[in-house]
């Protein structure tokens, strides 16, 4: 009986994660856009932190595509942070591609299962 309760609680937590996913992705996208517009601001750290949290949550709740794409975005943002000055086009491209992959993974995770 205890295992059934645990699985039920885990399923409920997963549903909560998925319900919050659009907002989390939107906030992350906003932080990335703010960083792209003003690279010297603190938004890069905010974006890295949000991507890191999504990567962990995706793994915890059994959504590996979210975890993988968020981890790729985090990595691209960390590379951007290593550079001084505005990000070069290659870094911007990597960040943009990773963000698009994350948005696609989120859309797929939220899509109703095929009938």
Backbone bond lengths (Angstrom), bond angles and torsions (degrees), N, CA, C in turn:
res aa  C-N    CA-C-N  psi(-1)  N-CA   C-N-CA  omega(-1)  CA-C   N-CA-C  phi
1 X - - - 1.448 - - 1.526 111.23 -
2 X 1.319 118.56 -38.09 1.460 122.23 -178.83 1.522 111.54 -62.73
3 X 1.340 116.81 -38.69 1.458 119.76 179.68 1.526 110.50 -66.36
4 X 1.314 117.12 -37.78 1.465 120.87 177.56 1.525 110.33 -62.32
5 X 1.344 116.70 -42.27 1.467 120.42 177.60 1.528 110.81 -62.53
6 X 1.325 115.84 -43.16 1.465 120.41 179.66 1.520 110.57 -61.70
7 X 1.333 117.04 -47.01 1.467 120.56 -179.74 1.527 111.31 -63.99
8 X 1.308 116.11 -36.48 1.459 120.32 177.56 1.534 110.44 -65.47
9 X 1.321 116.48 -43.21 1.467 120.53 178.31 1.522 111.00 -65.30
10 X 1.322 116.70 -40.79 1.463 120.46 178.67 1.524 110.67 -63.76
11 X 1.322 117.07 -41.45 1.464 120.91 177.62 1.527 110.72 -62.37
12 X 1.317 116.56 -39.25 1.467 120.73 178.48 1.526 110.82 -65.65
13 X 1.325 117.03 -42.24 1.468 120.97 177.04 1.527 111.03 -62.79
14 X 1.326 116.67 -39.58 1.476 120.86 178.59 1.532 109.79 -63.22
15 X 1.334 116.63 -44.01 1.472 119.61 177.92 1.530 110.54 -60.45
16 X 1.320 116.69 -40.23 1.465 120.27 177.20 1.522 111.93 -63.47
17 X 1.333 115.92 -42.05 1.463 120.19 177.54 1.525 110.07 -60.18
18 X 1.327 116.80 -46.87 1.463 120.30 -178.70 1.533 111.21 -65.97
19 X 1.317 117.33 -35.62 1.464 120.33 178.61 1.527 111.12 -65.20
20 X 1.326 116.78 -34.20 1.469 121.44 -178.95 1.531 112.78 -87.63
21 X 1.320 116.65 -11.35 1.465 120.73 -174.45 1.526 113.72 -56.06
22 X 1.331 120.24 -46.78 1.475 118.55 179.91 1.527 112.81 -57.43
23 X 1.333 116.83 -41.39 1.468 119.81 179.42 1.526 111.16 -66.68
24 X 1.319 116.85 -40.58 1.466 120.37 -179.56 1.528 110.95 -65.08
25 X 1.323 116.50 -42.02 1.463 120.19 178.42 1.525 110.24 -66.72
26 X 1.326 116.96 -40.16 1.459 120.88 179.11 1.531 111.56 -63.57
27 X 1.334 116.99 -43.09 1.465 120.23 177.56 1.531 111.02 -63.67
28 X 1.312 116.22 -40.89 1.460 120.67 178.20 1.524 110.33 -64.18
29 X 1.314 116.53 -43.48 1.466 120.44 178.09 1.532 110.52 -61.24
30 X 1.321 116.88 -40.47 1.459 120.52 177.65 1.515 112.12 -63.50
31 X 1.332 116.89 -40.75 1.466 120.71 178.69 1.525 110.41 -65.50
32 X 1.325 117.42 -39.72 1.467 120.70 178.17 1.522 109.96 -64.50
33 X 1.329 117.22 -45.35 1.466 120.14 179.56 1.528 111.53 -62.92
34 X 1.328 116.76 -40.32 1.468 120.01 177.89 1.520 110.38 -62.75
35 X 1.316 116.69 -42.30 1.464 120.75 178.12 1.531 110.52 -63.03
36 X 1.331 117.01 -41.60 1.461 119.78 -179.77 1.521 111.34 -64.52
37 X 1.313 116.78 -32.92 1.464 120.78 -179.60 1.527 111.85 -80.16
38 X 1.321 117.41 -31.93 1.466 121.83 -178.70 1.529 108.81 -141.93
39 X 1.350 117.41 79.24 1.463 121.61 -173.38 1.528 115.13 -59.74
40 X 1.322 118.07 -18.68 1.456 119.47 -178.27 1.525 112.83 -85.31
41 X 1.330 117.23 -5.45 1.462 119.97 -178.56 1.518 112.05 -78.27
42 X 1.312 116.11 177.70 1.452 121.62 -179.22 1.514 113.69 -82.94
43 X 1.321 117.25 4.10 1.452 120.34 -175.64 1.531 112.61 -69.39
44 X 1.322 118.18 -23.07 1.469 119.55 177.84 1.521 109.41 -63.67
45 X 1.319 116.89 -46.19 1.469 120.11 178.95 1.524 110.60 -62.70
46 X 1.310 116.87 -38.84 1.464 121.45 178.16 1.531 110.05 -62.83
47 X 1.329 116.51 -43.73 1.462 120.87 179.80 1.527 111.03 -66.31
48 X 1.326 117.34 -42.25 1.473 121.03 178.65 1.525 109.52 -61.05
49 X 1.318 116.68 -45.44 1.460 121.11 -179.15 1.529 111.31 -62.57
50 X 1.319 117.00 -44.17 1.462 120.72 -179.62 1.523 111.06 -65.38
51 X 1.330 117.26 -41.18 1.467 120.74 178.15 1.526 110.30 -64.29
52 X 1.320 116.50 -41.19 1.466 121.00 179.41 1.535 110.68 -61.30
53 X 1.311 116.36 -45.33 1.465 120.65 -179.97 1.526 111.52 -64.03
54 X 1.324 116.79 -40.86 1.466 119.72 178.51 1.522 111.06 -65.77
55 X 1.319 116.77 -37.82 1.470 119.93 178.24 1.528 109.93 -60.46
56 X 1.316 116.92 -44.77 1.455 120.37 179.23 1.518 112.65 -67.68
57 X 1.313 116.77 -42.45 1.462 120.55 -179.51 1.519 111.60 -65.76
58 X 1.323 116.22 -39.72 1.463 119.45 178.17 1.519 111.23 -59.94
59 X 1.317 116.49 -41.35 1.465 120.60 178.32 1.526 110.30 -67.47
60 X 1.309 117.17 -43.97 1.464 121.47 -178.27 1.519 111.69 -61.23
61 X 1.324 116.62 -41.31 1.460 120.32 -173.33 1.527 113.64 -98.91
62 X 1.321 117.00 17.17 1.459 120.73 172.01 1.509 114.94 71.98
63 X 1.321 116.81 34.51 1.466 121.05 176.93 1.527 106.58 -122.97
64 X 1.331 117.07 76.56 1.463 120.03 -173.77 1.529 114.09 -62.35
65 X 1.318 118.38 -28.22 1.464 119.73 178.84 1.525 110.74 -65.28
66 X 1.336 116.94 -36.67 1.470 120.70 175.87 1.519 108.94 -66.24
67 X 1.313 115.87 -46.73 1.462 120.68 -178.86 1.525 111.15 -59.95
68 X 1.327 116.92 -48.06 1.467 121.05 -177.24 1.529 111.86 -64.48
69 X 1.330 116.54 -45.79 1.468 119.08 -177.36 1.528 110.90 -70.95
70 X 1.318 118.07 -36.35 1.466 120.33 177.29 1.527 110.21 -67.54
71 X 1.325 117.29 -37.27 1.462 120.64 177.65 1.538 110.59 -65.50
72 X 1.337 116.87 -39.48 1.468 120.31 177.26 1.531 110.44 -64.65
73 X 1.325 116.65 -39.74 1.460 120.35 178.10 1.527 110.17 -65.89
74 X 1.312 116.86 -43.84 1.466 120.73 177.88 1.529 110.38 -58.11
75 X 1.320 116.60 -44.72 1.468 121.19 -179.92 1.526 111.44 -61.70
76 X 1.338 116.78 -44.26 1.468 120.67 179.41 1.529 110.66 -63.93
77 X 1.328 116.35 -40.40 1.466 119.77 178.77 1.525 111.31 -66.97
78 X 1.316 116.94 -38.62 1.470 119.87 177.52 1.532 110.77 -63.82
79 X 1.331 116.81 -39.65 1.473 119.79 175.93 1.523 110.26 -61.78
80 X 1.324 116.27 -40.42 1.471 120.21 178.43 1.516 110.43 -62.06
81 X 1.314 117.22 -37.92 1.451 121.28 -179.46 1.515 113.47 -68.84
82 X 1.313 117.17 -21.44 1.464 121.09 179.48 1.525 111.89 -75.77
83 X 1.323 115.86 -20.88 1.462 120.75 -178.77 1.520 109.83 -87.14
84 X 1.280 115.98 146.89 1.469 120.51 174.40 1.523 107.72 -95.32
85 X 1.296 115.95 140.92 1.453 120.05 179.63 1.518 111.08 87.60
86 X 1.324 115.97 -171.00 1.459 120.26 -177.45 1.533 111.22 -65.93
87 X 1.317 117.55 147.04 1.462 120.04 -179.57 1.521 111.14 -66.16
88 X 1.323 115.37 142.21 1.460 118.65 179.13 1.528 109.72 -77.10
89 X 1.322 117.19 166.28 1.468 120.46 -176.29 1.532 113.69 -58.85
90 X 1.323 117.97 -33.73 1.468 120.13 179.98 1.526 110.56 -65.40
91 X 1.325 116.65 -41.94 1.466 120.25 178.57 1.524 110.20 -67.67
92 X 1.320 116.47 -43.44 1.470 119.75 177.38 1.531 110.26 -58.73
93 X 1.314 116.32 -41.69 1.466 120.86 179.21 1.520 111.85 -64.33
94 X 1.336 116.61 -42.81 1.466 120.45 179.22 1.527 110.75 -64.27
95 X 1.327 116.39 -42.09 1.464 120.51 178.80 1.529 109.77 -64.61
96 X 1.328 116.50 -45.47 1.464 120.33 179.86 1.520 112.42 -62.23
97 X 1.327 116.74 -42.84 1.466 120.52 178.86 1.522 111.30 -64.48
98 X 1.327 116.13 -42.93 1.467 119.75 179.77 1.523 111.00 -65.78
99 X 1.330 117.29 -38.21 1.460 120.72 178.13 1.530 110.27 -65.11
100 X 1.319 116.78 -42.21 1.475 119.84 177.90 1.520 111.11 -63.52
101 X 1.329 116.85 -39.89 1.467 120.72 177.79 1.527 110.16 -62.61
102 X 1.326 117.04 -40.70 1.460 120.75 178.54 1.526 110.54 -64.56
103 X 1.314 117.27 -43.92 1.460 120.52 178.85 1.533 110.70 -62.51
104 X 1.323 116.65 -39.02 1.459 120.34 177.14 1.520 112.12 -65.93
105 X 1.336 116.16 -41.95 1.464 120.82 178.65 1.534 110.21 -63.92
106 X 1.324 116.52 -38.92 1.461 120.44 178.65 1.530 110.49 -65.61
107 X 1.307 116.62 -43.96 1.467 120.10 178.71 1.528 110.59 -61.18
108 X 1.321 116.20 -41.00 1.458 120.45 179.44 1.534 110.83 -66.54
109 X 1.323 116.41 -41.30 1.469 120.20 -179.56 1.522 111.49 -65.52
110 X 1.323 116.76 -29.75 1.454 121.07 -177.17 1.531 113.16 -92.01
111 X 1.326 116.37 -9.41 1.467 119.73 -179.08 1.523 110.10 -68.72
112 X 1.319 116.95 142.67 1.454 118.29 177.68 1.534 110.23 -64.16
113 X 1.318 116.95 147.30 1.453 118.86 179.91 1.530 110.41 -63.77
114 X 1.325 115.91 147.22 1.472 118.47 -179.62 1.541 110.36 -62.62
115 X 1.303 113.93 144.05 1.485 119.51 -178.12 1.501 111.86 -76.86
